Amino acid sequence: MKTFVKHACIIFCVIFTVLVLIHFLRGEALTGQVVASFIIISLFSSAMSFLLKDNEKISGRRVILQQIIYLTAIMAAIIGISYYGGWKLSVGIAAINFIIVMSIYILIKFLLYKEDKKEAESINAALKNRTIGAK
């Protein structure tokens, strides 16, 4: 549970930060409604991050299916919030949003991989020290 919360917080922070940076780079004003929509998307994405968790008990196809469902749900949330906020969402803007979502997804997968790798190295070092100390 602790790992899930840690990963969910990382996902929330990365998504929110990237969305705000992209918004600033586009030169648009950061209104309260925009910030609220970014927070909702970030919370939704981090809450659904259990779909990103690899599980040895399920097949590779199932993992890919879960991640496709995750990305589809994120895009549906973006479209829903855009519609609810009264923003016009053309096909071009939806495509740009998809590219942004995929970029953030790849960034998050990379960050989580690096975090897991660092944790695995510390566990391996502790096990190595334990086996050396037992001899």
Steps between C-alpha positions, in 0.01 A plus 500: 500500500787735584653444156165565330456831685859598419452422130161675495659814646779488242245461221287788633797735530646415160168532317403826669843655447520400134148627430578836661831527312335421168230756574762768575703410191189551290477851648153460641365641826484264794150559636340331796287286269810379314683420825194314630479295181872420522458390862200281411685335211809448718298353788304276264819381332678429826196328651485266200870426512429151633447411134865586433626254758662197347383180660680171451172311546341637184602459138684752289189549289300585809760760607488660154119496507498667842736770380290562189193530725694744718598720206146485357351601835742793525408620151129462581552703817679773305223512241235497774661782694547699179132456418392581856725808505351623173830483313488418133693182433576450133654187352839675479490603865388150599800361307732742678347395833559136406866574425529681834336208682734251333804716581398527864427125509847418368660745744311344793591146395865607480493670842327203663751264337791706635342507849437124496853435372649709781286315756598161355869594514470595867319173577767302311775682689330424832462133405862485390614650831277257685644196319858624550433560870351150538817329377 
